[in-house]
Amino acid sequence: MAKRGKRANKIKVPGERTRQDIRRILRKAGSLEKYYQWGREEQEAIDRERAQEDFDNDILPGLVFMEENFWKHQRSPKAKRIFKQRTREQSRQEKLLTREEIIRATINALWKDPKESDLAQIEDATVRAAWKNWKRGLGQSKTAAVRRLIRKLPKG
């Protein structure tokens, strides 16, 4: 149950167990500087995970819309048969793309760095800085981002 009244905003001093944990980690780190470095690295990892989650939450509604309206119908045998007939009639060599291939192509397009001339057109400095650091939201690699997005899509 949440605290109310005077105790709601009161900051507790660390208990004995918390102090023991801090001392244990300090001994393991060897020095206070190393302990601070570990803290900074942990905070960067938390920020990176939060940026990835924000990116996923922004792009997933569009991917779900495409899944429900387009990709789901392309997987049926009837749709594949009609597509093959049309390509044969028009004597074209085309392939029906899977949702994984479409997501991979989208991530590949997003992975490219924006040009400085394009960034110069953005007047707001905070938006420009966000565009420079936007790749943190994608993750470590393109394939990891594709796998993560496919995993988060509903099964269809």
C-alpha positions in Angstrom: 0.0 0.0 0.0 1.3 3.5 -0.9 2.3 5.8 1.9 0.2 8.9 2.4 0.5 12.2 4.2 3.7 13.2 5.9 5.5 10.0 5.2 4.9 10.0 1.4 7.9 12.1 0.4 10.2 11.1 3.3 13.5 9.6 2.1 14.7 6.7 4.2 18.4 6.3 5.1 19.8 3.0 3.9 19.3 0.1 6.2 21.9 -2.2 7.5 21.4 -4.7 4.7 21.7 -2.0 2.0 24.9 -0.8 3.6 26.3 -4.3 3.7 25.5 -4.7 0.0 27.2 -1.4 -0.9 30.3 -2.4 1.1 30.4 -5.8 -0.6 30.2 -4.1 -4.1 32.9 -1.6 -3.1 35.2 -4.4 -2.1 34.6 -6.2 -5.3 35.2 -3.1 -7.4 38.5 -2.4 -5.6 38.2 1.4 -5.7 35.5 4.1 -5.5 36.3 5.2 -9.1 35.6 1.7 -10.4 32.4 1.6 -8.4 31.3 4.9 -10.0 32.2 3.6 -13.4 30.0 0.5 -12.9 27.1 2.8 -11.8 27.5 4.9 -14.9 27.6 1.8 -17.2 24.5 0.5 -15.5 22.7 3.8 -16.0 23.7 3.8 -19.6 22.3 0.3 -20.0 19.0 1.4 -18.4 18.8 4.4 -20.7 19.6 2.2 -23.8 16.8 -0.2 -22.8 14.4 2.6 -22.3 15.3 4.1 -25.7 14.7 0.7 -27.4 11.4 0.3 -25.6 10.3 3.8 -26.8 11.3 3.0 -30.4 9.4 -0.3 -30.3 6.3 1.4 -28.8 6.5 4.0 -31.6 6.9 1.6 -34.6 4.8 -1.4 -33.4 1.4 0.2 -34.0 2.2 0.7 -37.6 3.6 -2.8 -38.0 0.5 -4.2 -36.4 -1.7 -2.2 -38.8 0.2 -3.6 -41.7 0.0 -7.1 -40.3 -3.8 -7.0 -39.9 -4.5 -5.3 -43.2 -1.9 -6.7 -45.6 0.5 -9.4 -44.5 -2.0 -11.7 -42.9 -3.8 -12.0 -46.3 -0.6 -12.6 -48.2 0.1 -15.8 -46.3 -2.9 -17.7 -47.4 -2.4 -20.3 -50.2 -5.0 -18.7 -52.4 -3.2 -15.3 -52.3 0.1 -17.0 -53.1 -1.5 -18.8 -56.0 -3.1 -15.6 -57.4 0.2 -13.7 -57.1 2.1 -16.4 -59.0 -0.6 -16.4 -61.8 -0.4 -12.7 -62.2 3.4 -12.6 -62.3 3.3 -15.4 -64.9 0.7 -13.6 -67.0 2.7 -10.4 -66.9 6.0 -12.3 -67.5 7.7 -10.6 -64.5 10.1 -12.1 -62.0 8.7 -10.9 -58.6 8.6 -12.4 -55.2 6.0 -12.0 -52.5 7.8 -10.5 -49.5 7.3 -11.9 -46.1 6.8 -9.7 -43.1 10.3 -10.5 -41.9 11.8 -9.2 -45.1 9.6 -6.1 -45.0 10.7 -5.3 -41.4 14.3 -6.0 -42.3 14.1 -3.6 -45.2 12.5 -0.9 -43.0 15.2 -1.3 -40.4 17.9 -1.1 -43.0 16.5 2.1 -44.3 16.3 3.5 -40.8 19.9 2.4 -39.9 21.5 4.8 -42.4 22.9 7.9 -40.7 21.1 11.2 -41.5 23.1 13.6 -43.6 24.4 16.8 -42.0 22.6 18.9 -44.6 19.3 17.2 -43.6 20.0 17.8 -40.0 20.7 21.5 -40.7 17.1 22.0 -41.9 15.8 21.1 -38.4 15.5 24.4 -36.5 14.8 23.0 -33.0 18.1 22.1 -31.3 16.6 19.4 -29.1 15.0 17.7 -32.1 18.3 17.9 -34.0 20.1 16.3 -31.0 17.5 13.5 -30.8 17.9 12.7 -34.5 21.7 12.4 -34.0 21.2 9.9 -31.1 18.2 8.1 -32.5 20.1 4.9 -33.4 20.3 4.0 -29.7 16.7 3.0 -29.9 17.3 0.4 -32.5 19.8 -1.6 -30.5 23.2 -3.2 -31.0 22.6 -4.5 -34.6 20.1 -4.5 -37.4 19.3 -8.2 -37.0 18.7 -7.8 -33.3 16.2 -5.0 -33.9 14.4 -7.0 -36.6 14.2 -10.1 -34.3 13.0 -8.0 -31.4 10.2 -6.4 -33.5 9.1 -9.7 -35.0 9.0 -11.2 -31.5 6.8 -8.4 -30.3 4.3 -8.6 -33.2 1.2 -10.6 -32.4 1.2 -14.1 -33.9 -0.9 -14.3 -37.0 
